[in-house]
């Protein structure tokens, strides 16, 4: 698409140049004035093409090797969970082993987000046991990810606070690779768009990598390029 659009843009620019040159040369020549005026009107009616931008490559997004955890990352035993009279789970057993990649699939209201929140320790259940494995370091990328950002922090503050070991120049470099550049790193998080908040939360996993990553609808608010980058990283 980029090659095709670039060719169309170049051809139109050549056509515009030819028309302008003709008008400039002959608009005051009596025998050519009407023709020059006609071409000028055609130019005014022409739908101008925007210069296409080259396709951007996916962000250099790789999850660093985290602290090695135990063989069993997390386990749920005999979980009972209800919202009022609405029973979501009765006697649920669920386990994640080190190295597992588990996808939850189901219709709306099936309890996918509830299960992830239980695993993340975000909601209380009525009965059962939740056990984190040895050295479990949990990262939770929720649907409502803006809540994990301090509204009084700048973008740079969020990254620096995510890892006490990161230097400011390193944080700036990572932010730049995620399209947070120059003055944008001093934006308060409460003025960021949904996509910017999602990118910032993903970035925080780079500087402080978990060994158990829970993601609830992670592509929400992400642009196509960031989605592609996330898929490659996972």
C-alpha positions, 0 to 999 in steps of 0.5 A, a space after each residue: 500500500 505504501 509503494 502504491 500510495 507513494 507512486 500516486 502521490 509522486 504522479 500527482 505532484 508531477 501533474 501539478 508541477 506541469 499545470 503550474 508551469 503551463 499557467 505561469 508561462 501562458 496565462 498572459 498570452 492571449 492565444 493561450 490565456 483561456 487554456 491556462 485558465 481552464 487548467 488552473 480551474 482543474 487544479 483547484 478542483 483536484 483532490 490533493 493526495 497526502 504524502 504517505 508516511 513509510 510504515 513504522 516498524 513494531 516497537 522493540 518490545 521484549 519482556 526481559 528475563 524476570 526472577 525465576 519462580 517456582 514450578 507452580 506459579 499460582 493455584 486456585 482451589 475450590 473457589 466459590 465466587 458470587 456477586 449477590 445472587 449471581 454465582 460465577 464460580 462454584 468449586 473452581 480449581 485452576 493452576 498455572 505452571 511456569 512457562 504456561 501461556 493460557 488464554 481464557 475464551 468465552 462469551 461476555 459475562 462468562 467470568 473471564 475478567 472475574 477469574 483474572 481479578 481473583 488470580 491477581 488478588 484484586 477481588 475477594 471470593 467467598 470460599 476457597 484458597 489462592 496460593 502464589 508459587 515460590 518467588 511469584 512476581 505478579 503483573 496485572 494488565 487490567 481493562 481499567 489500566 489507567 487506575 494503575 497510574 498516579 494522576 499526579 505523576 508525569 510519564 517519566 515519573 511512572 517509569 522511574 518509580 517502576 524500578 528503583 534501579 533504572 537510570 533516567 537516561 535509560 528511562 528516556 530511551 525506553 520512552 522514546 522507543 514507545 513514542 514518548 519523546 521530548 516534552 511528552 515525557 513530562 505530561 501528567 498521566 491524567 491527560 494521556 489518551 487511552 492508547 498512551 496509558 496502555 503503552 505506558 503500562 506495557 512499558 512499565 513491565 519492561 523495566 520491572 518484569 513480572 514472572 506471572 503476567 495477567 492480561 485482561 483484554 490487553 489490546 483495548 485502546 492500543 493502536 495497530 502497531 502496538 498490538 503487533 508489537 505485543 503479539 511479537 513480544 508474547 
